[in-house]
Amino acid sequence: WTRQLSQKGNSKTTNSTRKPTRAILPMSRSDDDVEHTAVDDSRRLTRYYILALSAVALLSIAGQFFVQSRLIDQLGDSKLVNMAGRQRMLSQRIVKCALVLQTETSAELREARRAELQSSLQQWRRSHDELSGGSADGGHREGDSPATAEHFAQLERTFTAMSSAAERIVAGERVRALVDIP
């Protein structure tokens, strides 16, 4: 693309009517070709710029979906932790009510404790079913590991024993031990 003035154009003659002629090197292009090449280069760079911005936008959107899915998973985990804490509180309330029922002499207070025990027992069972996956045979949720399923299976015996003992207390029976685990 280099253009040089020919020797004739640089001569020492002062003839002003004579225009210097240009010699074009064999590898050079015409002015039209140079303009088209510049336009093509500009368009190509614009396409690259748009592609790069699109890639950044796509990666940002994909990253946002990933982050949102992790947040949803953590929200589910926090609900499980809260439910497990509620189970602990309900089991303590059941034991407290059962002990008070065994020692209370006032019929009115015994009925209030019996109603509280029955209500707590129903909530405790419902929460246990939700935690263990909701199946009647103590199945587990799909995402749980085999170790978690095993823990729920072991817990089921204790839960059943405590639940039946609390039912007997609600029915008015005297129970020597709330939980008799083999």
ZIDA-V891449 format. One record per residue. N is the residue number from 1. PSI is psi in whole degrees, 0 to 359 (none if undefined). Layout:
BEGIN
N_PSI, N_PSI
END
This chain:
BEGIN
1_9, 2_137, 3_138, 4_148, 5_140, 6_166, 7_331, 8_323, 9_340, 10_15, 11_166, 12_3, 13_150, 14_24, 15_112, 16_346, 17_343, 18_124, 19_140, 20_139, 21_149, 22_137, 23_128, 24_130, 25_155, 26_332, 27_358, 28_165, 29_164, 30_169, 31_322, 32_317, 33_320, 34_318, 35_317, 36_321, 37_319, 38_319, 39_316, 40_317, 41_318, 42_317, 43_319, 44_316, 45_323, 46_317, 47_317, 48_319, 49_315, 50_318, 51_317, 52_316, 53_322, 54_319, 55_318, 56_317, 57_316, 58_316, 59_323, 60_317, 61_316, 62_318, 63_321, 64_318, 65_319, 66_313, 67_317, 68_320, 69_322, 70_320, 71_322, 72_319, 73_317, 74_326, 75_317, 76_319, 77_319, 78_326, 79_321, 80_319, 81_318, 82_320, 83_321, 84_320, 85_323, 86_321, 87_316, 88_313, 89_317, 90_321, 91_322, 92_321, 93_321, 94_314, 95_318, 96_313, 97_320, 98_318, 99_319, 100_319, 101_325, 102_335, 103_346, 104_138, 105_335, 106_127, 107_323, 108_314, 109_327, 110_319, 111_322, 112_317, 113_323, 114_318, 115_319, 116_319, 117_316, 118_318, 119_315, 120_322, 121_318, 122_316, 123_319, 124_316, 125_316, 126_316, 127_322, 128_317, 129_319, 130_316, 131_321, 132_3, 133_357, 134_357, 135_149, 136_332, 137_14, 138_25, 139_171, 140_167, 141_157, 142_323, 143_356, 144_149, 145_164, 146_327, 147_320, 148_319, 149_321, 150_319, 151_319, 152_323, 153_318, 154_322, 155_332, 156_321, 157_313, 158_317, 159_315, 160_317, 161_315, 162_320, 163_316, 164_324, 165_318, 166_323, 167_320, 168_323, 169_319, 170_323, 171_350, 172_3, 173_154, 174_131, 175_127, 176_310, 177_131, 178_320, 179_120, 180_92, 181_128, 182_none
END
